[in-house]
């Protein structure tokens, strides 16, 4: 695996305390069309490879770098990755995986995974749902996005 990849001009760079490699493995296993694209290990005093410093990966085509930067800079909901889902089954699958094992729901389709990363798991066409005041009111009452609840609200 190459240490360097051909990065786009702008791409996300995520600071993990010490579990970047574990997080990347989880993410690339969860999302289709995803893979590790490189890893840089800190050299040890004897010259052998040490722990991962950075791990580059593609997440469904988006190039991202994860770094083990140490504690002190936890993720906040000021930055999140949005996943647009084709149907309720896809919303449920991603939501369940991301909130499992120490992850947590937040509100309005936002959740936090066990690594502290924030996600928005939303239906494709969310703007169409919430452009109508009835759809918007339905959304602000949701934790996980619920397509049938949107449809009921818009048909009421």
Backbone as a ProteinNet text record, in pm:
[ID]
protein_1_A
[PRIMARY]
XXXXXXXXXXXXXXXXXXXXXXXXXXXXXXXXXXXXXXXXXXXXXXXXXXXXXXXXXXXXXXXXXXXXXXXXXXXXXXXXXXXXXXXXXXXXXXXXXXXXXXXXXXXXXXXXXXXXXXXXXXXXXXXXXXXXXXXXXXXXXXXXXXXXXXXXXXXX
[TERTIARY]
85.9	0	89.9	63.2	142.9	122	227.3	216.8	147	173.3	116.7	21	-85.4	-181.7	-201.5	-263.7	-293.5	-417.8	-396.4	-506.2	-572.6	-702.5	-766.9	-714.2	-738.9	-688.5	-740.2	-865.9	-925.3	-987.6	-957.3	-1016.3	-1018.2	-1110.8	-1116.3	-995	-954.2	-844	-897.2	-907.4	-971.9	-868.5	-877.6	-784.9	-846.4	-787	-827.5	-724.4	-764.5	-671.5	-566.1	-612	-516.8	-573.3	-697.1	-761.1	-799.5	-720.8	-751.6	-757.6	-664.1	-659.8	-784.9	-826.9	-948.1	-1071.1	-1078.8	-1191.5	-1197.1	-1083.1	-1079.3	-1125.6	-1079	-1122.2	-1273.5	-1329.9	-1474.5	-1546.9	-1503	-1569.9	-1562.4	-1444.5	-1434	-1509.3	-1530.4	-1611.4	-1760.7	-1799.9	-1941.2	-1994.1	-1913.6	-1960.9	-1908.2	-1994.1	-1948.4	-1847.5	-1773.1	-1675.8	-1575.3	-1532.2	-1440.1	-1319.7	-1203.9	-1082.4	-975.3	-881.4	-760.7	-680.1	-616.6	-533.4	-388.9	-359.5	-222.1	-213.1	-92.4	-68.6	75.4	92.5	226.8	245.1	344.4	374.6	496.3	486.3	596.7	715.6	834	949.5	994.1	1036.8	1087.6	1237.1	1296	1440.2	1525.5	1480	1558.4	1524.9	1436.4	1403.1	1287.3	1233.7	1119.4	991	888.7	764.3	696.9	649.2	578.4	429.4	362.8	217.7	180.9	58.1	10.4	5.2	59	41.7	-74.7	-73.1	-185.4	-229.4	-359	-417.4	-504.5	-474.6	-558.9	-655.2	-775.1	-876.7	-979.1	-1047.4	-1159.5	-1285.9	-1378.8	-1507.2	-1611.9	-1653.4	-1746	-1701.2	-1571.3	-1514.7	-1456.5	-1487.9	-1434.8	-1300.9	-1196.6	-1064.2	-1056	-1015.3	-1005.2	-873.2	-816.7	-700.6	-737.7	-698.8	-718.3	-581.3	-570.2	-441.7	-459.2	-363.3	-354.3	-275.6	-346	-282	-272.6	-330.1	-330.7	-456	-474.3	-594.3	-590	-702	-706.6	-783.6	-816.5	-891.3	-1004.3	-1103.3	-1212.7	-1301.8	-1369.3	-1465.6	-1581	-1641.5	-1763.9	-1865.8	-1989.6	-2091	-2078.4	-1974.3	-1947.9	-1896.8	-1856	-1815.5	-1880	-1946	-2006.3	-1999.7	-2015.4	-2025.9	-2171.6	-2223.6	-2363.3	-2370.7	-2459.6	-2483.6	-2627.1	-2643	-2776.9	-2817.1	-2929.1	-2972.2	-3090.9	-3092.3	-3195.6	-3330.4	-3330.8	-3458.1	-3442	-3551.8	-3550.2	-3458.4	-3453.2	-3366.3	-3219.9	-3179.5	-3041.5	-3017.6	-3113.8	-3103.2	-3085	-3168.9	-3163.7	-3029.5	-2978.7	-2852.2	-2737.3	-2722.9	-2613	-2631.7	-2754.2	-2782.7	-2746.8	-2793.4	-2767.7	-2618.8	-2547	-2402.6	-2326.6	-2362.3	-2288.7	-2320.4	-2439.2	-2474	-2443.9	-2399.7	-2369.6	-2238.2	-2220.8	-2092.9	-2037.5	-2123.5	-2077.2	-2109.2	-2165.8	-2213.4	-2342.5	-2393.3	-2516.1	-2596.3	-2729.2	-2814.7	-2808.3	-2833.8	-2838.1	-2978.2	-3003.8	-3136.3	-3137	-3255.5	-3275.2	-3182.2	-3158.1	-3073.6	-2925.8	-2887.4	-2746.9	-2718.8	-2599.6	-2554	-2402.8	-2352.8	-2209.1	-2169	-2060.5	-2015.5	-1925.1	-1882	-1802.2	-1664.7	-1622.7	-1495	-1511.4	-1636.3	-1664.3	-1698.3	-1688.5	-1719.1	-1869	-1910	-2050.4	-2094.5	-2216.3	-2273.5	-2415.1	-2457.5	-2597.5	-2645	-2739.3	-2792.3	-2930.7	-2941.4	-3061.9	-3111.8	-3241.7	-3292	-3250.2	-3229.8	-3211.4	-3336	-3319.1	-3433.4	-3483.2	-3398.4	-3439.6	-3493.3	-3429.6	-3473.7	-3618	-3656.1	-3795.2	-3891.3	-3853.7	-3938.3	-3950.5	-3837.5	-3840.9	-3871.7	-3884.6	-3926.5	-4072.7	-4147.9	-4286.8	-4285.4	-4353.6	-4353.6	-4395.9	-4487.2	-4528.3	-4413.4	-4335.3	-4218.8	-4111.4	-4090.6	-3991.5	-4030.6	-4157.7	-4203.8	-4188.2	-4211.1	-4191	-4044	-3954.3	-3811.4	-3762.6	-3803.8	-3750.2	-3796.8	-3892.5	-3936	-3865.4	-3786.8	-3721.2	-3584.2	-3544.5	-3405	-3341.5	-3383.5	-3341.7	-3442	-3394	-3483.2	-3579.6	-3705.3	-3812.8	-3892.3	-3862.2	-3927.4	-4079.4	-4131.4	-4277.3	-4339.7	-4271	-4324.2	-4327.4	-4226.3	-4229.6	-4350.8	-4370.4	-4480.4	-4616.1	-4629.8	-4755.8	-4776.3	-4671	-4682.1	-4721.4	-4661	-4688.8	-4824.9	-4881.8	-5013.4	-5125.7	-5091.9	-5196	-5262.3
-117.7	0	123.2	213.5	334.9	428.3	498.2	598.6	721.9	756.9	877.6	839.9	913.9	894.5	1027.8	1024.7	1147.3	1210.3	1303.8	1367.2	1474.2	1493.1	1608.6	1735.2	1846.9	1973	1999.3	1965.3	1983.7	1851.3	1808.6	1686.5	1695.2	1624.4	1626.4	1559.4	1611.8	1558.5	1546	1423.9	1397.1	1363.9	1429.3	1411.4	1316.5	1199.9	1103.3	1105.5	1065.8	1062	953.9	828.5	718.9	601.3	612.6	497.6	521.7	599.9	631.4	505.6	416.2	295.8	209.4	195.5	119.8	187.7	319.3	393.5	376.5	390.8	375.8	236.2	133.9	-2.3	-17.6	43.7	39.9	110	229.5	307.7	239.2	190.2	128	-4.8	-68.5	-189.7	-161.4	-41.3	-5.3	51	133	202.4	136	121.1	61.5	153.2	96.5	171.9	245.1	179	240.4	151.3	213.6	135.9	224.9	161.8	232.7	261.6	378.6	410.7	435.9	443.1	462.5	469.4	444.9	455.3	499.8	590.4	632.3	595.6	513.1	471.2	547.7	595.9	668.4	574.6	612.2	523.4	517.7	401.9	384.5	412.4	414.9	443.1	344.5	219.6	121	119.9	212	223.7	138.9	55.8	-26.7	57.4	14.6	90.9	85.1	197	205.6	217.5	278.6	294.3	388.8	374.8	460.3	605	694.4	837.8	886.9	854.9	890.8	768.8	766	662.7	735.6	718	778.1	671.2	718.4	624.1	695.6	615	665.3	612.1	702.6	667.2	693.3	586.4	595.5	702.9	702.7	794.5	922.5	958.2	1079.7	1049.5	1121.6	1100.5	1171.2	1097.5	1148.9	1101.2	1178.8	1136.4	1137.1	1032.2	1022.5	1025.2	1094.8	1105.4	1071.3	1000.6	981.3	1099.2	1201.3	1324.2	1338.7	1243.5	1252.2	1321.8	1318.3	1377.7	1530.4	1589.2	1734.7	1801.7	1727.2	1786	1691.7	1672.2	1581	1638.8	1549.6	1591.9	1664.6	1756.6	1820.8	1812.7	1850.5	1848	1966.7	2048.1	2156.7	2102.4	1975.8	1909.9	1772.5	1739.3	1607.5	1564.9	1435.9	1381.8	1345.9	1385.7	1361.8	1241	1148.8	1030.9	1038.2	1054	1057.3	914.6	871.5	732.6	720.3	611.7	589.7	553	489.2	444.6	426.4	390.8	375.8	262.2	155	42.7	87.5	172	221.2	315.4	401	487.4	401	300.5	213.7	142.2	93.3	18.4	106.2	226	314.1	365.3	403.6	454.9	350.5	227.7	121.7	94.1	90.9	63.2	176.6	300	414.4	442.2	407.6	432.5	313.1	201.5	81.9	97	14.1	0.2	131.3	213	338.7	461.9	446	561	610.7	723.7	774.6	859	851.1	937.7	1080.2	1176.7	1316.7	1369.2	1418.6	1467.8	1497.3	1496.9	1537.6	1465.6	1336.3	1257.9	1261.5	1335.8	1343	1235.5	1177.8	1081.8	1092	1029.2	1025.9	879.3	844	704.9	681.9	559.3	525.4	592.2	647.9	717.9	867.8	912.2	1053.5	1133.6	1071.7	1140.4	1161.4	1276.9	1310.6	1285.5	1235.4	1197.6	1252	1277.3	1306.9	1199	1119.2	1009.8	1054.1	1090.9	1157.3	1090	1106.1	1054.4	1144.5	1084.1	1166	1251.6	1375.1	1462.7	1522.7	1524	1581.5	1723	1802.3	1940.7	1944.5	1849.3	1845	1820.6	1732.9	1706.6	1830.1	1893.4	2000.4	2137.9	2147.2	2273.9	2304.4	2202.2	2218.3	2230.5	2328.9	2345.8	2220.1	2141.3	2017.1	1917.1	1909.9	1820.9	1869.7	2002.7	2058.2	2029.7	2049.3	2021.8	1873.5	1787.2	1643.8	1615.4	1678.7	1653.6	1695.2	1811.2	1859.1	1773.9	1685.5	1592.6	1457.1	1437.7	1308.7	1304	1185.6	1157.9	1099	978.4	916.6	958.4	985.2	1022	906.6	942.4	846.1	886.2	822.5	856.6	839	729	718.6	831.7	878.7	990.3	1118.6	1139.7	1255.1	1245.6	1128.3	1109.9	1129.8	1079.7	1100.7	1249.9	1320.1	1463.4	1541.6	1507.3	1581.6	1548	1433.8	1394.6	1428.6	1496.7	1528	1661.4
0	0	0	-88.9	-102.3	16	54.2	159.7	105.8	-17.9	-77.8	-189.7	-199.8	-307.1	-376	-490.4	-562.3	-500.1	-408.1	-336.2	-422	-402.5	-463.9	-396.3	-455.4	-400.6	-259.7	-233.9	-102.2	-58.7	63.9	118.2	270.4	334.5	480.8	544.2	659	738.5	880.4	930.4	1057.9	1165.8	1279	1391.2	1493.2	1506.2	1607.7	1719.3	1836.7	1948.9	1925.2	1905.4	1887.3	1808.1	1759.9	1697	1551.1	1480.2	1340.1	1254.2	1273.7	1190.3	1213.2	1337.8	1370.4	1309.7	1319.7	1263.4	1111.8	1045.9	899.8	859.9	929.6	897.1	912.9	1016.8	1037.1	922.6	887.7	782.9	646.5	608.8	475.9	470.1	584.8	588.3	582.1	620.8	626.3	494.8	428.4	308.2	181.8	80	-46.6	-115.5	-208.1	-287.7	-199.2	-92.8	2.9	24.7	49.1	74.9	134.2	201.7	243.3	118.5	114.4	-1.6	37.1	166.2	209.1	359.5	408.8	553	575	668.5	707.6	853.8	880.4	1017.1	1067.6	1188.5	1250.1	1265.7	1216.3	1232	1378.1	1420.1	1555.9	1556.8	1675.1	1689.4	1610.9	1600.1	1525.1	1376.5	1333.5	1192.1	1146	1234.6	1195.4	1200.2	1125.7	1125.9	1263	1308.3	1435.5	1413.1	1507	1493.8	1379.4	1332.3	1223.6	1270.5	1189.3	1213.6	1129	999	912.3	831.8	804.3	719.9	618.1	491.3	388	337.4	301.7	256.7	169.6	90.5	12.6	76.6	101	157.8	50.5	-16.1	-129.2	-227.9	-256.1	-354.8	-298.6	-173.7	-111.7	-47	-87.1	-29.8	105.3	208.8	345.5	404.2	494.8	571.7	719.1	790.2	934.2	999.6	1112.1	1181.6	1328.8	1383.9	1528.2	1582.9	1628.3	1673.8	1823.5	1896.8	2041.4	2092.2	2223	2281.8	2275.5	2302.8	2310.3	2199.6	2094.9	1984	1942	2028.6	1993.9	1884.6	1815.5	1714.6	1782.4	1710.4	1756.5	1644.1	1675.5	1571.3	1475.8	1494.6	1400	1266.6	1264.7	1140.4	1139.4	1029.4	1015.6	870.1	849.4	715.4	691.4	575.7	540.5	448.2	480.9	398.4	348.8	217.1	157.3	121.2	176.7	163.5	68.8	-7.3	-108.3	-48.7	69.3	127.4	277.9	343.1	489.3	532.7	455.5	491	496.7	402.7	402.6	520.9	550.1	668.8	792.8	807.2	925.1	936.1	824.2	825.7	872.8	813.4	853.2	995.4	1028.2	1162.8	1268.7	1247.2	1344.9	1359.3	1248.8	1254.2	1322.1	1290.1	1344.4	1490.7	1536.3	1676.1	1766.4	1709.9	1788.8	1865.8	1965.7	2038.1	2092.6	2149.9	2208.4	2127.9	2007.8	1933.1	1997.3	1949.5	2010.4	1911.6	1923.6	1842.7	1896.2	1809.5	1853.1	1822.8	1704.4	1666.4	1517.4	1458.9	1319	1222.1	1246.1	1157.2	1190.5	1295.8	1336.2	1439.4	1430.1	1530.2	1543.9	1647.7	1674.7	1679	1610.9	1614.9	1736.2	1756.1	1874.5	1876.4	1763.6	1756.1	1781.1	1795.3	1820.7	1696.8	1578.8	1453.3	1440.8	1390.2	1372.8	1228.6	1215.6	1087	1077.3	955.4	926.3	829.8	874.6	793.1	747.5	620.6	570.4	442.1	414.9	287.4	171.9	54.5	-65.3	-79.5	-118.2	-133.8	-3.9	98.7	227.5	210.7	125.5	104	55.3	-29.3	-76.1	40.4	131.9	248.8	338.4	367.3	468.2	410.4	278.4	218.5	251.6	279.2	323.1	475.7	532.8	678.8	755.1	697.6	764.1	770.6	664.5	662.6	757.6	761.3	852.5	997.2	1031.7	1168.1	1202.5	1105.9	1129.8	1158.7	1081.7	1099.4	1237.9	1285.8	1413.7	1531.3	1508.8	1612.9	1602.5	1498.3	1474.7	1541	1577	1612.7	1486.5	1449.1	1322.8	1216	1095.5	985.1	957.3	933.1	915.3	790.7	678.4	551.8	559	613.9	623.7	706.6	810.6	890.3	807.5	724.3	633.1	540.5	483.1	387.6	455.1	577.5	651.8	677.5	718	748.4	624.4	511.8	388.7	330	366.6	316.1	413.5	522.7	621.9	590.5
[MASK]
++++++++++++++++++++++++++++++++++++++++++++++++++++++++++++++++++++++++++++++++++++++++++++++++++++++++++++++++++++++++++++++++++++++++++++++++++++++++++++

